[in-house]
């Protein structure tokens, strides 16, 4: 049996555990919260309102329906930041359990990213509300948004495995990654149109920023109502699987040493 088929078989065997871990994460996030899961909608709405007030004077004149433009990018970035930050701490945060049981270590990282993906899908309700309030047009291409979500899920899983491994051996990676995600936000055309940047910066973002591919695809489907360009569409899949291969490879090679450091 190939290594890939074996891992898929093991993953299927632990599907109930993954469901339980995802459910636990979602319940813990909103435990003792009066509004509960409604915060998945309210939180992006509140952030969108603040950012719209701050940046509307700079970009609103050049962008139709700036609130939808802003939120359609921000939702994806929030998923990236939250899922990878949680995944980074998934091994060290379950150290006691890993020392007592023989559960595959990647299960915990995968569960963290999956729970954040569920939370992101719930937060799509905020985008729908903003589109209704602002009178935005709903295109049939909106129904294709799961394609982009799947690409981002694969990408975040790969990056999560890599970060989880690094965090076991280098705890400073938490602080370094926080700085990286802050820079990543401003180097992705979320609050501004890419065309406002110098041509050399546009080239760097188009070629080397993975989030550009996912934000652009999502905006094409939701904001402009067209299918993404082939380069952006296939590029998103390629980047996602490259990141997954890198993350899984590093994780698998180092997993046996985790017990010595956690």
N, C-alpha and C positions, 0 to 999 in steps of 0.2 A: 504494500500500500504506500502510495506517495506521501511525502510529508504534508502536502497541501490537503489531500483527502483526509488524512489522519486528523489534522487540526480542525477541519470542518466537522468531522464526526465528533470530536471532543466538544467543540462549541455547541453542537446540537444536544449533546448529553447534558450540558450545563445551562440550557436555555431557561429552565425554570429558575435557576439561581440568578441569572441575569435579570429576569423579570422582577424578581424579589428585590434585588439591589437597586434597580431603577425606581421601583415603587417606593422603596425606603428613602432614596435621595429626594424624590419629589415631596414626600410627606414631611421629611425633616426640614426642607426648605421653607415650607409654609406652616410649620407647626406653631400653634398658638398665635397664628395670624388671623385677624378678624375677617379679612377679605379673602384669605386663602389663595386659590388659583387665579382669582381675578387680578392679582398683582402681576401675573404674566402679561396681562393686557395693559394695566395701568402704568406699570414701570416704563415701558417704551414710549407710551403716550406722554408721560411727564417729561422724559428726556427730550423727546421730539419737540415739545412746546418750548422748553428752555433754549434748545439749540436753534430753533426757528427764530425766536426773538433776537438771539445774539447775532446770527449770521444772515438773517433775511435782508438786512440793509446792504450787505456785501454782494450777495448772490441772487437774491429773489428776483431782481429785475431781468436777469438773464435766464431764469429757469421757470418754466411753467409748473404751477402747483408744487412749490418748494417743499411743503410738509411731506407730500408723498415721495418726492425725490429723496429727501433726507432719510425718512424712515425706511424706505426700501433698501437702503444701504446699511443703515444702522442696525437693523435686525440681524443681518448676516454677521456683522462685526461682533455684536454682542454674543452671538453663538460661538464664534471663534474664540473670543477671549475667555468666556466662562467655561466652555468645554475643555479647552487645553489647560487652563489653570487648575480645574478640578482633576483632570487626568494626571497632571504633573504630581499631585499629592496622593494619587490613588494607591500606590504601593506603600509608601511610608505611613500613610494614614490607616492602613489595614495591617500594620506590622504584627500586632498581637494575633490576629486571625491567621495570618500566613505562617506564623511559627507553630500553630497548633493543628492546622489542617493541610491536606494535600490537594488544595484547590489550585487549578492553573492560575498563575499570577495575572495573566492578561485579562482575566474575567473582570477584575475590579476596574481596570482602566477603561475597558470597553463599556462597562455599565455607566461610568461617569459621563462619557461622551454621549451615550444613548439617552440618558436622562435629560441632558442639556438639549438634545435634539427635540425631544418631546416638548420641553419647555418652549423652545423656539417656535414650534408649530402652533402651540397655544398662543404665543405672542403675535402670530399672524392676524389674530383678531383685532389687534390694535391698528394694523395696516388697513384692514377692511373698514374699520370705523372711520379712520382719517379719510379714506377714499370716498366714503358715503357723505361725510360732513363737507368735504371740499368740492363735491360734485365731480370727482374724477370718473373717467370712463372705465368701465370694466371690460377688458378684452378676453376673448376665449383663451388666449395664450396664458392667462393667469393660472389655468388649470394644470399647466406644465411645470409649475414651480417645484414639485417634488423632485424633478430631475436635477435641479440645482442643489436642493437640500441633500440629495444622495451624494453628489460630488463633494460637497462640503463635509458631509459626515465621514466619508472615506478619508479625505484630507486631514480632518481633525483627529481621526483615530490614529493615523500614521504619526502626526505630530505629537499626539498625546503619548503614544508608546515611547517615542524618543525622549520627550521631556520627563516622563516617569522614570526612565532609566537614568537620565542625567541627575535627577533629583536625589536618587538613592546615594550616589557617590559624591555629588557636589551640591550641597544644600543652598549655596549662594545663587543657584540658577533661578530660584523663585524671584529674587530681587532683580536679577538681570532681565528675566523675561517680562517683568512688569514694565521695565523701561522700553523693551522691544515692542510690546503691544501698544504702548502709548505712541511711539514713533510710527508704528504700523497704521494706526488710525489716521494720522495726518498725511501719511504717504499713500493713502488709498482715496480715490475720488468719491468720498461719501458726503462730505459737507460742501464740496465745491465741484464744479465741472472740470474735467481733465483738461479741457481746452484753455483754461486760465493759466496753466503752467507753461514754462518755456519748453520748447520742442525737445531739448535733451532730457528734461525731466519726464516728459510724456513718454519718450522712448523707454526710459529705465522702468517706469511703472508698468507699461504694457508688456515688457519683456520679462521682468524679474519679480513682479509683485503678484503672488498667487491670488490674493483677494480681488485684484482687478478683474480677473476672469469670472469670478463668481458674482460679484456685484454687477458687472456689466451684463451678464446673462440674465440675472434676476430682474434688472431694470428693463431689459429688452422685453421680457415676458409680461411684466406687471405694469410698467410705467409707460412704455412706448407701444406695446402691443404688437411686437414683431418677433420673429425667430432670431436667435443669436447668430452672428456670423460663424462660419465653419471654424475659423481659426480660434475664436474664443471658446466655442463649444468643445471642440476636440482638445484644445489646450487645457481646459478645466479638468477633463477626465485624465489626461496624461499626467498632469501635475498631481492630481489626487492619488493615482496609483503609484507614482514614483515615491511620494511621501509615505504611502502605506508600506511599500517594500523596504524603504530605509528604516522606518520606525520599527516594523516587525523584526527585521534582521538584527538591529542593535539590541532590541528587547530580548530576543531569543538567545543571543550570544552571551548576555550578561545576567540573565535571570537566575542562574544557579548561584551567583555570588550575592544576590540581594540579601539573603538571610544573614550574611556576615556584617551588613552595614545598617540594616533597619532596626 
